[in-house]
Amino acid sequence: MIEDDSRIAELTARYLETQQMTVTIVGDGVAGEAEARRTPYDCIVLDLQLPGQDGLEVCRHLRARYAVPIVIVTARTEEADRILGLEMGADDYVTKPFSARELLARIRAVVRRARGHVGPGTTVLDLGRLVLDRSRLSAVLDGREVSVTPSEFGVLWTLAEHAGRLVSREQLLDANGTAELAFDRSVDVHISRLRGKLGDDARRPRLLKTVRGVGYVLALDAPL
């Protein structure tokens, strides 16, 4: 947990530890990033307003090298701030004040996705051009492995399960455990990031198509 408010950090850590979690607290951005690089944690809980280095920079640096789930916790409530956090690579976003029980649920959700436990059924989806393996959280498109975050993988998996059919934003949110307090643009941000990684043209997408105001379609029959 990278959080400079010692009272919030200690109270939250105390609760999480009653739920069989081990928590390390770091109070500034530079030291927090160094600790996250040094130790293979299951999840990073990251405040945005940090001394030493802003939380968004910490998120961007960690995401560039690691697939560890990142949950941002911050007092910033504007949608633009939440979108920016997701664009920097965060998997989920909780605003202050928050309940420790809500944070626990969100940590568990992103860790489940990171471990490939996103629900019952098969662990591999082989759609020819696209092969997804949720036991390894891997995505291969046209023989090329694509590096995705746990949340991006969850969105892509849900679309792949319904390849060629419309999937609504609500379906994507429900399937990936963030519907309760999600905001409309969160799915759009994940789709935008996936398009970039999959090589899809953001202005004229052929692979991840938008149905305006409704949702998205994964169209594997269309060449990039």
SEVEX-705415 format. One record per residue (C-alpha): residue number from 1; chain; x, y, z. Coordinates in steps of 0.5 Angstrom, whole numbers, plus 500, padded with zeros to 3 digits. Example, Ala and Ser with C-alpha at 12.3 -4.5 7.8 and 13.67 -1.06 7.14 Angstrom:
residues 2
pt resi->1 chain->A c1->525 c2->491 c3->516;
pt resi->2 chain->A c1->527 c2->498 c3->514;
//
This chain:
residues 224
pt resi->1 chain->A c1->500 c2->500 c3->500;
pt resi->2 chain->A c1->503 c2->507 c3->498;
pt resi->3 chain->A c1->500 c2->512 c3->502;
pt resi->4 chain->A c1->502 c2->518 c3->505;
pt resi->5 chain->A c1->496 c2->519 c3->510;
pt resi->6 chain->A c1->499 c2->514 c3->516;
pt resi->7 chain->A c1->492 c2->514 c3->520;
pt resi->8 chain->A c1->489 c2->511 c3->513;
pt resi->9 chain->A c1->494 c2->507 c3->512;
pt resi->10 chain->A c1->495 c2->504 c3->519;
pt resi->11 chain->A c1->487 c2->503 c3->520;
pt resi->12 chain->A c1->486 c2->500 c3->513;
pt resi->13 chain->A c1->492 c2->495 c3->513;
pt resi->14 chain->A c1->490 c2->493 c3->520;
pt resi->15 chain->A c1->483 c2->491 c3->517;
pt resi->16 chain->A c1->486 c2->487 c3->511;
pt resi->17 chain->A c1->491 c2->483 c3->516;
pt resi->18 chain->A c1->484 c2->481 c3->519;
pt resi->19 chain->A c1->482 c2->478 c3->513;
pt resi->20 chain->A c1->489 c2->474 c3->512;
pt resi->21 chain->A c1->493 c2->479 c3->508;
pt resi->22 chain->A c1->500 c2->481 c3->509;
pt resi->23 chain->A c1->501 c2->489 c3->508;
pt resi->24 chain->A c1->507 c2->493 c3->507;
pt resi->25 chain->A c1->506 c2->501 c3->508;
pt resi->26 chain->A c1->510 c2->506 c3->504;
pt resi->27 chain->A c1->509 c2->513 c3->505;
pt resi->28 chain->A c1->512 c2->516 c3->499;
pt resi->29 chain->A c1->512 c2->515 c3->491;
pt resi->30 chain->A c1->519 c2->514 c3->490;
pt resi->31 chain->A c1->520 c2->509 c3->496;
pt resi->32 chain->A c1->514 c2->506 c3->494;
pt resi->33 chain->A c1->516 c2->505 c3->487;
pt resi->34 chain->A c1->522 c2->502 c3->489;
pt resi->35 chain->A c1->519 c2->497 c3->494;
pt resi->36 chain->A c1->514 c2->495 c3->489;
pt resi->37 chain->A c1->520 c2->493 c3->484;
pt resi->38 chain->A c1->524 c2->490 c3->489;
pt resi->39 chain->A c1->518 c2->485 c3->492;
pt resi->40 chain->A c1->513 c2->481 c3->488;
pt resi->41 chain->A c1->507 c2->483 c3->491;
pt resi->42 chain->A c1->500 c2->480 c3->489;
pt resi->43 chain->A c1->497 c2->487 c3->489;
pt resi->44 chain->A c1->499 c2->495 c3->489;
pt resi->45 chain->A c1->494 c2->500 c3->493;
pt resi->46 chain->A c1->496 c2->506 c3->490;
pt resi->47 chain->A c1->495 c2->513 c3->493;
pt resi->48 chain->A c1->495 c2->519 c3->487;
pt resi->49 chain->A c1->497 c2->525 c3->492;
pt resi->50 chain->A c1->504 c2->523 c3->494;
pt resi->51 chain->A c1->510 c2->526 c3->496;
pt resi->52 chain->A c1->517 c2->525 c3->492;
pt resi->53 chain->A c1->513 c2->522 c3->486;
pt resi->54 chain->A c1->506 c2->523 c3->484;
pt resi->55 chain->A c1->502 c2->516 c3->484;
pt resi->56 chain->A c1->500 c2->517 c3->477;
pt resi->57 chain->A c1->508 c2->517 c3->475;
pt resi->58 chain->A c1->509 c2->511 c3->480;
pt resi->59 chain->A c1->503 c2->507 c3->476;
pt resi->60 chain->A c1->506 c2->509 c3->469;
pt resi->61 chain->A c1->513 c2->506 c3->471;
pt resi->62 chain->A c1->510 c2->500 c3->474;
pt resi->63 chain->A c1->505 c2->498 c3->469;
pt resi->64 chain->A c1->511 c2->499 c3->463;
pt resi->65 chain->A c1->515 c2->493 c3->467;
pt resi->66 chain->A c1->510 c2->489 c3->471;
pt resi->67 chain->A c1->503 c2->486 c3->470;
pt resi->68 chain->A c1->502 c2->487 c3->478;
pt resi->69 chain->A c1->494 c2->489 c3->479;
pt resi->70 chain->A c1->494 c2->496 c3->481;
pt resi->71 chain->A c1->488 c2->499 c3->485;
pt resi->72 chain->A c1->488 c2->507 c3->486;
pt resi->73 chain->A c1->485 c2->510 c3->492;
pt resi->74 chain->A c1->485 c2->518 c3->492;
pt resi->75 chain->A c1->481 c2->524 c3->494;
pt resi->76 chain->A c1->480 c2->526 c3->487;
pt resi->77 chain->A c1->473 c2->525 c3->485;
pt resi->78 chain->A c1->473 c2->528 c3->478;
pt resi->79 chain->A c1->472 c2->523 c3->472;
pt resi->80 chain->A c1->478 c2->526 c3->468;
pt resi->81 chain->A c1->482 c2->524 c3->474;
pt resi->82 chain->A c1->479 c2->517 c3->474;
pt resi->83 chain->A c1->480 c2->516 c3->467;
pt resi->84 chain->A c1->487 c2->518 c3->467;
pt resi->85 chain->A c1->489 c2->513 c3->472;
pt resi->86 chain->A c1->486 c2->508 c3->468;
pt resi->87 chain->A c1->490 c2->510 c3->462;
pt resi->88 chain->A c1->496 c2->510 c3->466;
pt resi->89 chain->A c1->495 c2->502 c3->467;
pt resi->90 chain->A c1->491 c2->502 c3->474;
pt resi->91 chain->A c1->486 c2->496 c3->474;
pt resi->92 chain->A c1->481 c2->499 c3->479;
pt resi->93 chain->A c1->479 c2->506 c3->482;
pt resi->94 chain->A c1->477 c2->507 c3->489;
pt resi->95 chain->A c1->475 c2->514 c3->492;
pt resi->96 chain->A c1->476 c2->517 c3->499;
pt resi->97 chain->A c1->473 c2->516 c3->503;
pt resi->98 chain->A c1->472 c2->509 c3->502;
pt resi->99 chain->A c1->470 c2->503 c3->506;
pt resi->100 chain->A c1->475 c2->498 c3->508;
pt resi->101 chain->A c1->471 c2->492 c3->506;
pt resi->102 chain->A c1->470 c2->495 c3->499;
pt resi->103 chain->A c1->477 c2->496 c3->498;
pt resi->104 chain->A c1->478 c2->489 c3->500;
pt resi->105 chain->A c1->473 c2->486 c3->495;
pt resi->106 chain->A c1->476 c2->490 c3->490;
pt resi->107 chain->A c1->483 c2->487 c3->491;
pt resi->108 chain->A c1->480 c2->480 c3->491;
pt resi->109 chain->A c1->477 c2->482 c3->485;
pt resi->110 chain->A c1->483 c2->484 c3->481;
pt resi->111 chain->A c1->488 c2->479 c3->484;
pt resi->112 chain->A c1->483 c2->473 c3->482;
pt resi->113 chain->A c1->483 c2->476 c3->475;
pt resi->114 chain->A c1->491 c2->476 c3->475;
pt resi->115 chain->A c1->491 c2->469 c3->477;
pt resi->116 chain->A c1->486 c2->467 c3->472;
pt resi->117 chain->A c1->480 c2->465 c3->476;
pt resi->118 chain->A c1->475 c2->470 c3->473;
pt resi->119 chain->A c1->470 c2->465 c3->473;
pt resi->120 chain->A c1->468 c2->457 c3->472;
pt resi->121 chain->A c1->469 c2->454 c3->465;
pt resi->122 chain->A c1->475 c2->453 c3->460;
pt resi->123 chain->A c1->482 c2->456 c3->461;
pt resi->124 chain->A c1->483 c2->457 c3->454;
pt resi->125 chain->A c1->479 c2->460 c3->448;
pt resi->126 chain->A c1->482 c2->459 c3->442;
pt resi->127 chain->A c1->479 c2->463 c3->436;
pt resi->128 chain->A c1->484 c2->462 c3->431;
pt resi->129 chain->A c1->487 c2->469 c3->430;
pt resi->130 chain->A c1->486 c2->470 c3->438;
pt resi->131 chain->A c1->488 c2->465 c3->443;
pt resi->132 chain->A c1->487 c2->467 c3->450;
pt resi->133 chain->A c1->490 c2->463 c3->456;
pt resi->134 chain->A c1->487 c2->466 c3->463;
pt resi->135 chain->A c1->491 c2->461 c3->467;
pt resi->136 chain->A c1->497 c2->465 c3->465;
pt resi->137 chain->A c1->493 c2->471 c3->463;
pt resi->138 chain->A c1->496 c2->471 c3->456;
pt resi->139 chain->A c1->493 c2->474 c3->449;
pt resi->140 chain->A c1->496 c2->472 c3->443;
pt resi->141 chain->A c1->494 c2->475 c3->436;
pt resi->142 chain->A c1->496 c2->472 c3->429;
pt resi->143 chain->A c1->502 c2->469 c3->433;
pt resi->144 chain->A c1->504 c2->475 c3->437;
pt resi->145 chain->A c1->504 c2->475 c3->444;
pt resi->146 chain->A c1->500 c2->482 c3->447;
pt resi->147 chain->A c1->502 c2->484 c3->454;
pt resi->148 chain->A c1->495 c2->486 c3->457;
pt resi->149 chain->A c1->494 c2->488 c3->464;
pt resi->150 chain->A c1->489 c2->483 c3->469;
pt resi->151 chain->A c1->483 c2->488 c3->467;
pt resi->152 chain->A c1->484 c2->489 c3->460;
pt resi->153 chain->A c1->485 c2->481 c3->460;
pt resi->154 chain->A c1->478 c2->481 c3->463;
pt resi->155 chain->A c1->475 c2->485 c3->458;
pt resi->156 chain->A c1->478 c2->482 c3->452;
pt resi->157 chain->A c1->476 c2->475 c3->455;
pt resi->158 chain->A c1->469 c2->477 c3->455;
pt resi->159 chain->A c1->469 c2->480 c3->448;
pt resi->160 chain->A c1->472 c2->473 c3->446;
pt resi->161 chain->A c1->467 c2->469 c3->449;
pt resi->162 chain->A c1->462 c2->473 c3->445;
pt resi->163 chain->A c1->466 c2->474 c3->439;
pt resi->164 chain->A c1->462 c2->477 c3->433;
pt resi->165 chain->A c1->456 c2->479 c3->437;
pt resi->166 chain->A c1->455 c2->485 c3->441;
pt resi->167 chain->A c1->457 c2->486 c3->448;
pt resi->168 chain->A c1->454 c2->492 c3->452;
pt resi->169 chain->A c1->458 c2->496 c3->457;
pt resi->170 chain->A c1->454 c2->493 c3->463;
pt resi->171 chain->A c1->456 c2->486 c3->461;
pt resi->172 chain->A c1->463 c2->488 c3->461;
pt resi->173 chain->A c1->463 c2->491 c3->467;
pt resi->174 chain->A c1->458 c2->485 c3->470;
pt resi->175 chain->A c1->463 c2->480 c3->468;
pt resi->176 chain->A c1->469 c2->484 c3->471;
pt resi->177 chain->A c1->467 c2->485 c3->478;
pt resi->178 chain->A c1->467 c2->493 c3->477;
pt resi->179 chain->A c1->460 c2->494 c3->476;
pt resi->180 chain->A c1->458 c2->496 c3->483;
pt resi->181 chain->A c1->461 c2->503 c3->483;
pt resi->182 chain->A c1->464 c2->503 c3->476;
pt resi->183 chain->A c1->463 c2->510 c3->471;
pt resi->184 chain->A c1->461 c2->509 c3->464;
pt resi->185 chain->A c1->468 c2->511 c3->461;
pt resi->186 chain->A c1->472 c2->506 c3->465;
pt resi->187 chain->A c1->470 c2->501 c3->459;
pt resi->188 chain->A c1->472 c2->506 c3->454;
pt resi->189 chain->A c1->479 c2->507 c3->457;
pt resi->190 chain->A c1->480 c2->499 c3->457;
pt resi->191 chain->A c1->478 c2->498 c3->450;
pt resi->192 chain->A c1->482 c2->504 c3->448;
pt resi->193 chain->A c1->488 c2->501 c3->451;
pt resi->194 chain->A c1->487 c2->494 c3->448;
pt resi->195 chain->A c1->486 c2->497 c3->441;
pt resi->196 chain->A c1->493 c2->500 c3->442;
pt resi->197 chain->A c1->496 c2->494 c3->444;
pt resi->198 chain->A c1->492 c2->489 c3->439;
pt resi->199 chain->A c1->494 c2->494 c3->433;
pt resi->200 chain->A c1->487 c2->496 c3->431;
pt resi->201 chain->A c1->486 c2->503 c3->428;
pt resi->202 chain->A c1->483 c2->507 c3->434;
pt resi->203 chain->A c1->479 c2->512 c3->429;
pt resi->204 chain->A c1->477 c2->506 c3->424;
pt resi->205 chain->A c1->477 c2->500 c3->428;
pt resi->206 chain->A c1->476 c2->493 c3->425;
pt resi->207 chain->A c1->478 c2->489 c3->430;
pt resi->208 chain->A c1->474 c2->492 c3->437;
pt resi->209 chain->A c1->468 c2->495 c3->433;
pt resi->210 chain->A c1->464 c2->500 c3->437;
pt resi->211 chain->A c1->456 c2->500 c3->437;
pt resi->212 chain->A c1->455 c2->507 c3->439;
pt resi->213 chain->A c1->452 c2->508 c3->446;
pt resi->214 chain->A c1->451 c2->501 c3->447;
pt resi->215 chain->A c1->457 c2->497 c3->447;
pt resi->216 chain->A c1->463 c2->493 c3->443;
pt resi->217 chain->A c1->464 c2->487 c3->438;
pt resi->218 chain->A c1->470 c2->483 c3->437;
pt resi->219 chain->A c1->470 c2->482 c3->430;
pt resi->220 chain->A c1->476 c2->477 c3->428;
pt resi->221 chain->A c1->474 c2->476 c3->421;
pt resi->222 chain->A c1->476 c2->483 c3->419;
pt resi->223 chain->A c1->484 c2->483 c3->417;
pt resi->224 chain->A c1->488 c2->489 c3->421;
//
